């Protein structure tokens, strides 16, 4: 769709320029590879808790084999826990939600039923802050171009008890809405005074629970 300024109106999944980020959490490790030993013992049961997309905390367990490298343990985790993907990314162990966009999230804590997986990992101290998934409403325009944003219209089609939806550029939250049954729909957001620079995008995010939401943005280019 083209607005009156000749620019596309961006909506969640409506055109190819809109992208979605999966939520993830990293283990706070450095310098790890698939061949690196994890510190876990062989033929031993370990427990870990994962909250996937705000659906609630579930405790999982794996039993190691002779291969206790990260490659071996990652294979066990991916086979045991549906809806996520474990992998080594930049030398750290990362758990990524398989869900795209708003409502995609991961929260990992150590298991308590038996030996905790996290506490046993070599060099583990604490989990990094989780990164929630979000949907890109308007991509950074690039060198020499800015957008003058006009309005954002948010539509919520599914609610969660504590689902906070926000419009953000990654630094500033311009709007937040607590999505609960009976709250109705959030209003149109007027961002007429905000100019998005060449390196800044605009995102729709839900940091606390799985909420289905879409948004459209109108904007015009400015010098």
BAFI-3210 file (N, C-alpha, C; in Angstrom, 3 decimals, decimal comma, padded with zeros to 6 digits):
// residues 223
n [1|2|3|4|5|6|7|8|9|10|11|12|13|14|15|16|17|18|19|20|21|22|23|24|25|26|27|28|29|30|31|32|33|34|35|36|37|38|39|40|41|42|43|44|45|46|47|48|49|50|51|52|53|54|55|56|57|58|59|60|61|62|63|64|65|66|67|68|69|70|71|72|73|74|75|76|77|78|79|80|81|82|83|84|85|86|87|88|89|90|91|92|93|94|95|96|97|98|99|100|101|102|103|104|105|106|107|108|109|110|111|112|113|114|115|116|117|118|119|120|121|122|123|124|125|126|127|128|129|130|131|132|133|134|135|136|137|138|139|140|141|142|143|144|145|146|147|148|149|150|151|152|153|154|155|156|157|158|159|160|161|162|163|164|165|166|167|168|169|170|171|172|173|174|175|176|177|178|179|180|181|182|183|184|185|186|187|188|189|190|191|192|193|194|195|196|197|198|199|200|201|202|203|204|205|206|207|208|209|210|211|212|213|214|215|216|217|218|219|220|221|222|223]
n.u [000,845|000,539|001,172|-000,050|002,238|003,717|005,171|005,658|003,208|003,860|003,257|002,730|004,165|003,078|004,382|007,492|009,490|009,183|010,502|011,127|012,254|013,576|013,085|015,664|018,083|021,253|024,019|026,053|028,689|032,061|034,202|033,551|033,135|031,792|033,318|034,297|034,657|031,968|031,978|030,170|029,352|029,658|026,936|024,975|022,235|020,754|019,129|017,054|015,269|012,879|011,161|009,125|008,223|006,578|004,814|004,909|006,882|008,737|010,205|012,931|014,827|017,972|019,992|023,296|025,559|028,494|029,727|030,406|030,843|030,070|028,722|027,632|025,959|024,256|022,875|021,379|019,767|018,303|016,859|015,266|013,778|011,102|010,292|012,363|015,766|018,984|022,312|025,769|026,755|028,790|030,718|029,291|026,723|023,526|020,015|017,291|014,055|011,735|009,695|008,698|009,033|006,802|006,068|007,741|009,938|012,445|013,237|015,486|016,250|017,977|017,650|015,839|014,937|016,832|020,354|021,512|021,746|022,884|024,531|026,530|027,933|031,072|032,739|030,400|028,450|026,200|023,029|022,789|020,991|017,745|016,746|014,012|011,772|010,919|009,003|009,933|008,778|009,382|012,125|015,561|016,273|018,641|021,761|021,803|019,057|016,025|013,107|010,001|007,921|004,414|001,817|001,017|-000,782|-002,004|-002,998|-004,457|-004,871|-004,910|-004,774|-002,766|-002,336|-000,376|000,717|002,806|002,861|005,004|006,119|009,090|012,380|014,516|016,000|014,463|011,260|008,316|005,717|003,601|001,529|-000,641|-001,746|-004,660|-007,401|-010,457|-009,493|-009,735|-008,873|-005,686|-005,127|-004,720|-001,417|000,192|003,011|004,113|006,113|008,491|011,522|013,072|016,352|019,102|020,158|018,355|015,662|012,146|010,238|007,958|007,247|006,897|007,521|006,966|005,070|003,255|001,658|-000,512|-000,031|-000,396|000,740|000,494|002,347|002,675|004,629|006,813|009,417|012,133|014,469]
n.v [-001,183|002,266|005,394|008,854|010,283|008,860|006,813|003,468|001,905|000,283|-002,928|-005,582|-008,295|-007,750|-006,808|-007,386|-005,850|-005,771|-007,268|-009,982|-010,695|-013,332|-014,233|-014,682|-016,165|-015,997|-017,850|-016,559|-017,261|-017,537|-017,939|-020,568|-023,632|-026,140|-028,413|-028,010|-029,029|-029,403|-029,640|-031,215|-034,436|-037,772|-040,000|-038,993|-037,414|-034,274|-031,164|-028,498|-025,407|-023,902|-021,161|-020,743|-018,466|-017,127|-019,002|-020,298|-021,745|-024,651|-027,666|-029,451|-032,417|-033,916|-036,744|-037,333|-038,728|-040,503|-038,466|-035,399|-032,901|-029,528|-029,802|-032,375|-032,108|-030,037|-031,302|-033,137|-031,377|-030,045|-032,177|-032,804|-030,522|-028,945|-026,378|-024,606|-023,673|-024,695|-023,489|-022,791|-019,516|-016,984|-017,855|-018,339|-020,153|-020,305|-020,081|-020,121|-018,995|-020,676|-019,261|-016,444|-012,892|-010,598|-011,481|-013,632|-015,263|-016,154|-017,624|-018,762|-020,848|-022,563|-026,120|-027,853|-030,265|-032,248|-032,568|-029,443|-028,163|-025,694|-024,797|-026,644|-026,330|-025,595|-022,575|-021,175|-018,473|-016,671|-016,270|-014,350|-011,261|-011,729|-011,486|-010,131|-011,189|-009,258|-007,286|-005,683|-002,614|-000,393|-000,107|000,960|003,858|004,381|005,818|009,348|009,730|010,437|009,542|011,047|010,239|009,539|008,285|005,468|002,545|000,223|-003,138|-005,570|-008,976|-011,196|-011,855|-011,683|-012,188|-010,509|-009,084|-006,860|-004,567|-002,773|000,132|000,856|002,237|000,753|001,989|004,036|003,788|004,536|004,108|002,133|-000,632|-002,337|-005,405|-006,894|-009,150|-007,622|-005,058|-003,808|-002,255|-000,744|002,779|004,784|005,797|008,841|009,953|012,273|014,114|012,823|012,030|009,617|008,569|007,802|005,390|004,125|002,040|001,169|-000,617|-003,233|-004,687|-007,279|-007,788|-009,396|-011,472|-013,842|-012,321|-011,682|-009,358|-006,678|-003,981|-000,870|001,593|004,969|007,219|009,902|011,004|013,092|015,797]
n.w [000,000|-000,762|000,652|000,903|000,467|-001,258|-000,186|001,033|003,138|006,060|007,321|009,702|008,424|005,943|003,652|001,909|003,010|005,711|008,565|010,893|014,166|016,053|019,470|021,952|024,229|025,748|027,226|028,546|028,070|026,729|023,870|023,110|021,262|019,040|019,555|022,062|025,449|027,739|030,480|031,712|033,058|031,700|030,829|032,652|034,305|033,690|034,542|033,333|033,181|031,050|029,753|027,165|024,803|026,604|027,613|029,998|032,661|032,101|033,138|031,874|031,040|030,289|029,416|029,404|026,985|025,951|024,551|025,592|024,652|023,515|021,088|021,304|023,580|022,775|020,703|022,212|023,737|021,735|020,747|022,908|023,694|022,384|019,998|020,235|019,402|020,064|019,837|019,057|019,046|018,087|019,929|022,228|023,986|022,711|023,079|021,031|020,280|018,174|017,147|015,236|015,532|017,266|020,597|020,682|022,766|025,228|028,328|030,573|033,305|035,975|036,466|039,071|040,016|039,883|039,295|038,290|035,016|034,235|036,369|036,254|033,925|032,510|033,227|033,500|034,748|034,926|033,247|030,250|029,698|028,431|025,011|023,532|020,887|017,978|015,650|012,706|011,924|010,385|008,444|008,904|007,058|005,658|004,447|004,352|004,321|005,996|007,846|008,463|010,835|010,994|011,857|013,915|013,902|016,016|016,277|018,240|018,380|019,956|023,411|026,429|029,937|031,017|028,883|027,518|025,059|022,961|021,172|019,704|019,089|019,609|021,513|022,699|024,117|022,638|023,096|025,135|025,827|027,904|027,344|027,970|028,455|027,784|027,809|025,415|022,242|021,543|020,980|017,957|017,429|017,531|016,043|015,081|015,577|015,546|014,034|012,137|011,943|009,666|010,570|012,213|013,125|013,416|015,746|016,666|019,686|022,163|025,359|027,546|027,358|025,296|022,771|020,167|017,727|015,397|013,278|011,532|009,747|008,837|006,933|005,875|003,705|004,747|004,513]
ca.u [000,000|001,303|000,446|-000,169|003,560|004,394|005,952|004,847|002,727|004,419|002,427|003,324|004,097|002,289|005,274|008,774|010,388|008,997|011,212|010,825|013,375|013,237|013,619|016,708|018,864|022,577|024,449|027,118|029,976|032,919|035,217|033,120|032,896|031,141|034,250|034,693|034,021|031,005|032,145|029,198|029,834|028,960|025,849|024,446|021,010|020,804|017,829|017,034|013,915|012,763|009,862|009,169|007,174|005,686|003,806|005,077|008,142|008,693|011,507|013,332|016,048|018,718|020,983|024,456|026,217|029,949|030,105|029,984|031,181|028,888|027,982|026,854|024,919|023,297|022,029|020,429|018,820|017,403|015,960|014,385|012,960|010,461|009,989|013,570|016,979|020,238|023,446|026,875|026,738|029,814|031,436|028,395|025,587|022,302|018,730|016,460|012,686|011,441|008,640|009,176|008,352|006,218|005,676|008,800|010,795|013,078|013,730|016,096|016,761|018,526|016,741|015,859|014,551|018,085|021,544|021,246|022,619|023,614|025,573|027,575|028,687|032,352|032,802|029,088|028,224|024,788|022,478|022,677|019,625|017,041|016,409|012,692|011,537|010,130|008,718|010,372|007,707|009,997|013,565|016,399|016,193|019,936|022,550|021,281|017,590|015,304|011,655|009,181|006,812|003,143|000,920|001,124|-002,056|-001,731|-004,162|-004,169|-005,872|-004,915|-004,285|-002,222|-002,607|000,630|001,385|003,082|003,262|005,660|006,689|010,418|013,438|015,628|016,501|013,346|009,907|007,416|004,363|003,458|000,124|-000,832|-002,790|-005,420|-008,787|-011,358|-008,892|-010,017|-007,752|-004,937|-005,471|-003,712|-000,327|000,673|004,448|004,410|007,299|009,681|012,208|013,929|017,549|019,530|020,574|017,370|014,415|011,026|009,904|006,850|007,794|006,169|008,647|006,625|004,195|002,883|000,488|-000,535|-000,281|000,092|000,734|000,831|003,060|002,782|005,788|007,244|010,857|012,520|015,894]
ca.v [000,000|003,500|006,495|010,064|010,814|007,974|005,828|002,307|001,742|-000,981|-003,693|-006,824|-009,376|-007,411|-006,662|-008,029|-004,974|-006,005|-008,464|-010,386|-011,219|-014,345|-014,017|-015,636|-015,894|-016,618|-018,401|-015,761|-017,944|-016,991|-018,806|-021,957|-024,204|-027,436|-029,419|-027,667|-029,811|-028,623|-029,813|-032,206|-035,809|-038,699|-040,854|-038,300|-036,670|-032,859|-030,509|-027,071|-024,881|-022,951|-020,554|-020,487|-017,567|-016,733|-020,042|-020,850|-022,454|-026,112|-028,260|-030,515|-033,103|-034,696|-037,670|-037,289|-039,952|-040,373|-037,180|-034,291|-031,622|-028,703|-030,384|-033,502|-031,631|-029,282|-032,280|-033,659|-030,310|-029,814|-033,329|-032,857|-029,325|-028,503|-024,958|-023,794|-024,202|-024,385|-023,444|-021,908|-018,278|-016,055|-018,416|-018,522|-021,036|-019,520|-020,748|-019,231|-019,431|-020,914|-018,337|-015,175|-011,637|-010,207|-012,610|-014,634|-014,994|-017,272|-017,352|-020,014|-020,945|-023,893|-027,134|-028,063|-031,633|-032,984|-031,749|-028,350|-028,079|-024,432|-024,724|-027,626|-025,921|-024,931|-021,112|-020,532|-017,607|-016,302|-016,088|-012,981|-010,751|-012,265|-010,542|-010,525|-011,044|-008,102|-007,116|-004,404|-001,876|000,484|-000,337|002,153|004,282|004,386|007,043|010,551|009,759|010,295|009,461|011,750|009,341|010,220|007,574|004,020|001,957|-001,107|-003,997|-006,755|-009,994|-012,203|-011,209|-012,445|-011,449|-009,475|-008,843|-005,446|-004,283|-001,472|000,655|001,280|002,296|-000,002|002,765|004,748|003,266|005,648|003,758|000,800|-000,962|-003,581|-006,142|-007,833|-009,347|-006,575|-003,732|-003,207|-002,040|000,489|003,804|005,191|006,527|009,948|010,164|013,267|014,908|011,982|011,779|008,448|008,852|006,803|004,126|003,749|001,433|001,234|-002,007|-003,646|-005,713|-007,675|-008,293|-010,173|-012,616|-014,056|-011,552|-011,505|-007,954|-006,148|-002,518|-000,187|002,864|005,881|008,094|010,588|011,299|014,477|016,011]
ca.w [000,000|-000,850|001,276|000,083|000,178|-002,191|000,539|001,425|004,500|006,514|008,261|010,168|007,462|004,765|002,510|002,155|003,758|007,138|009,013|012,259|014,925|017,055|020,803|022,327|025,430|025,724|028,506|029,136|027,897|025,678|023,277|023,003|019,942|019,138|020,059|023,437|026,504|028,514|031,916|032,175|033,114|030,827|031,356|033,834|034,025|034,049|034,439|033,004|033,008|029,941|029,462|025,715|024,300|027,675|027,840|031,335|032,906|032,028|033,418|030,953|031,445|029,303|029,959|028,524|026,521|026,080|023,966|026,450|024,040|023,263|019,965|021,807|024,495|021,969|020,016|023,198|024,086|020,602|020,633|024,077|023,904|021,150|019,878|020,368|018,782|020,738|018,920|019,421|018,255|018,571|021,063|023,359|023,761|022,565|022,885|020,225|020,016|016,754|016,745|014,724|015,777|018,539|021,442|020,693|023,921|025,923|029,682|031,042|034,672|036,232|036,960|040,524|040,358|040,046|039,032|037,365|033,837|034,171|037,395|035,965|032,738|032,747|033,018|033,609|035,896|034,907|031,912|029,746|029,592|027,264|023,944|023,019|019,455|017,588|014,230|012,171|011,255|009,394|008,465|008,818|005,652|004,999|004,436|003,715|004,296|007,250|007,740|009,439|011,123|011,180|012,756|014,058|014,311|016,559|016,408|019,044|018,067|021,017|024,613|027,542|031,170|031,262|027,609|027,290|023,687|022,875|019,932|020,123|018,071|020,175|022,644|023,315|023,961|022,377|023,498|025,703|026,054|028,636|026,638|028,800|028,042|028,235|027,691|024,123|021,343|021,764|020,003|016,982|018,060|016,711|016,212|014,056|015,897|015,581|012,765|012,225|011,169|008,684|011,184|013,220|012,684|014,352|016,008|017,513|020,564|023,364|026,142|028,727|027,135|023,899|022,356|018,723|017,435|014,131|013,245|010,281|009,964|007,699|007,095|004,655|003,754|004,996|004,302]
c.u [000,885|000,506|000,502|001,173|004,350|005,274|005,070|004,389|003,129|003,475|003,103|003,114|003,419|003,133|006,654|009,718|010,261|009,695|010,864|012,066|012,875|013,845|014,669|017,333|020,173|023,057|025,604|028,488|030,783|033,857|034,835|032,913|032,228|032,015|034,693|033,956|033,138|031,274|031,133|029,838|029,043|027,927|025,269|023,234|021,140|019,458|017,991|015,583|013,902|011,321|009,909|007,965|006,132|004,637|003,885|006,357|007,913|010,099|011,752|014,577|016,668|019,635|022,134|024,906|027,719|030,441|029,554|030,493|029,903|028,067|027,091|025,708|023,855|022,349|020,983|019,360|017,815|016,425|014,909|013,372|012,411|010,241|011,167|014,707|018,188|021,364|024,551|026,847|027,770|030,530|030,599|027,315|024,318|021,108|017,797|015,072|012,496|010,329|009,249|008,362|007,818|005,725|006,681|009,761|011,329|013,499|014,193|016,565|017,229|017,455|016,897|015,497|015,769|019,241|021,249|022,248|023,489|024,791|026,750|028,425|029,979|032,262|031,444|029,010|026,750|024,342|022,541|021,210|018,981|016,722|015,058|012,620|010,758|009,914|009,185|009,218|008,246|011,498|014,320|016,511|017,526|020,536|021,849|019,776|017,061|013,815|011,025|007,954|005,535|002,248|001,261|-000,218|-001,807|-003,034|-003,762|-005,266|-005,902|-004,232|-003,625|-002,342|-001,617|001,401|001,575|003,619|003,892|006,079|008,012|011,354|014,673|016,250|015,368|012,045|008,951|006,009|004,374|002,000|000,036|-002,024|-003,424|-006,814|-009,655|-010,781|-009,252|-008,752|-007,008|-005,259|-004,393|-002,681|000,200|002,139|004,947|005,697|008,591|010,241|013,188|015,148|017,985|019,818|019,562|016,141|013,338|010,480|008,651|007,333|006,813|007,153|008,255|005,742|003,834|001,584|000,563|-000,921|000,263|000,045|000,991|001,442|002,969|003,901|006,047|008,727|011,070|014,009|016,601]
c.v [001,239|004,626|007,745|010,698|009,925|006,946|004,655|002,405|000,346|-001,657|-004,998|-007,937|-009,021|-007,221|-007,172|-007,165|-005,150|-007,305|-008,757|-010,982|-012,224|-013,975|-015,063|-015,238|-016,657|-016,931|-017,643|-016,396|-017,262|-018,063|-020,265|-022,354|-025,560|-028,503|-029,159|-028,552|-028,913|-028,638|-030,778|-033,595|-036,683|-039,528|-040,301|-037,466|-035,236|-032,208|-029,025|-026,642|-023,824|-022,471|-020,094|-019,646|-017,219|-017,763|-020,654|-021,663|-023,964|-026,637|-029,440|-031,210|-033,818|-035,645|-037,747|-038,683|-039,780|-039,026|-036,058|-032,945|-030,804|-029,258|-031,527|-033,066|-030,840|-030,227|-032,857|-032,624|-030,072|-030,972|-033,344|-031,719|-028,841|-026,996|-024,035|-024,448|-023,736|-024,425|-022,599|-020,712|-017,327|-016,536|-018,636|-019,525|-020,195|-020,443|-019,761|-019,821|-019,658|-020,011|-017,021|-014,021|-011,445|-011,423|-013,728|-014,322|-016,287|-016,801|-018,667|-019,863|-022,377|-024,845|-027,349|-029,486|-032,503|-032,043|-030,698|-028,313|-026,832|-024,413|-025,640|-027,234|-025,210|-023,460|-020,433|-019,684|-017,223|-016,146|-014,616|-012,553|-011,283|-011,142|-010,951|-010,397|-009,780|-008,105|-005,739|-003,750|-001,000|000,332|000,987|002,576|004,318|005,774|008,180|010,680|009,661|010,183|010,310|010,873|010,132|009,499|006,078|003,516|000,513|-001,877|-005,259|-007,775|-011,136|-011,605|-012,202|-011,575|-010,314|-009,162|-007,367|-005,260|-002,900|-001,156|001,294|001,419|001,536|000,691|003,401|004,010|004,445|005,377|002,356|000,579|-002,297|-004,315|-007,161|-007,999|-008,241|-005,181|-003,044|-003,000|-000,757|001,510|003,973|006,048|007,589|010,203|011,277|014,038|014,109|011,745|010,628|008,662|007,647|005,443|003,570|003,139|001,603|-000,182|-002,144|-004,808|-006,035|-008,401|-009,267|-011,384|-012,704|-013,334|-011,396|-010,062|-007,600|-004,627|-002,030|001,170|003,688|006,870|008,808|010,927|012,775|014,590|016,226]
c.w [000,000|-000,217|000,403|-000,250|-000,782|-001,520|000,935|002,862|004,954|007,497|008,600|009,140|006,152|003,511|002,894|002,977|005,269|007,518|010,460|012,895|015,940|018,405|021,145|023,660|025,345|027,136|029,153|029,065|026,794|025,147|023,117|021,541|020,136|019,752|021,505|024,440|027,366|030,015|032,509|032,187|032,153|031,576|032,663|033,424|034,547|033,751|034,125|032,793|031,917|029,844|028,008|025,321|025,353|028,035|029,234|031,451|032,881|032,298|032,486|031,511|030,257|030,051|028,974|028,121|026,720|025,563|024,834|025,941|023,858|022,110|020,442|022,698|023,748|021,237|020,963|023,551|022,965|020,399|021,749|024,121|022,567|021,171|020,035|019,594|019,586|019,713|019,541|018,474|018,860|019,809|022,302|022,980|023,761|022,402|022,209|020,062|018,528|016,229|016,287|015,284|017,175|019,321|021,481|021,831|024,518|027,313|030,290|032,485|034,914|036,746|038,453|040,934|040,634|039,777|037,973|036,228|033,883|035,140|037,092|034,766|033,132|032,363|033,113|034,875|036,008|033,460|031,523|029,734|028,312|026,281|023,367|021,506|019,173|016,080|013,789|011,419|010,140|009,501|008,429|007,357|004,924|004,898|003,701|003,713|005,723|006,951|008,830|009,676|011,379|012,169|012,771|014,572|014,733|016,684|017,157|018,810|019,077|022,230|025,558|028,782|031,413|029,995|027,343|025,873|023,644|021,455|020,314|018,935|018,536|021,366|023,421|023,064|023,803|022,903|024,086|026,067|026,762|028,047|027,566|028,210|028,630|028,125|026,381|023,312|021,691|020,681|018,941|017,692|017,101|017,018|015,299|014,323|015,823|014,194|012,968|011,347|010,349|009,282|012,188|012,567|013,740|014,505|016,874|018,357|021,674|024,254|027,236|028,478|025,666|023,597|020,848|018,410|016,058|014,192|011,843|010,614|008,692|007,969|005,786|004,810|004,002|004,781|005,627]
res [x|x|x|x|x|x|x|x|x|x|x|x|x|x|x|x|x|x|x|x|x|x|x|x|x|x|x|x|x|x|x|x|x|x|x|x|x|x|x|x|x|x|x|x|x|x|x|x|x|x|x|x|x|x|x|x|x|x|x|x|x|x|x|x|x|x|x|x|x|x|x|x|x|x|x|x|x|x|x|x|x|x|x|x|x|x|x|x|x|x|x|x|x|x|x|x|x|x|x|x|x|x|x|x|x|x|x|x|x|x|x|x|x|x|x|x|x|x|x|x|x|x|x|x|x|x|x|x|x|x|x|x|x|x|x|x|x|x|x|x|x|x|x|x|x|x|x|x|x|x|x|x|x|x|x|x|x|x|x|x|x|x|x|x|x|x|x|x|x|x|x|x|x|x|x|x|x|x|x|x|x|x|x|x|x|x|x|x|x|x|x|x|x|x|x|x|x|x|x|x|x|x|x|x|x|x|x|x|x|x|x|x|x|x|x|x|x|x|x|x|x|x|x]
***
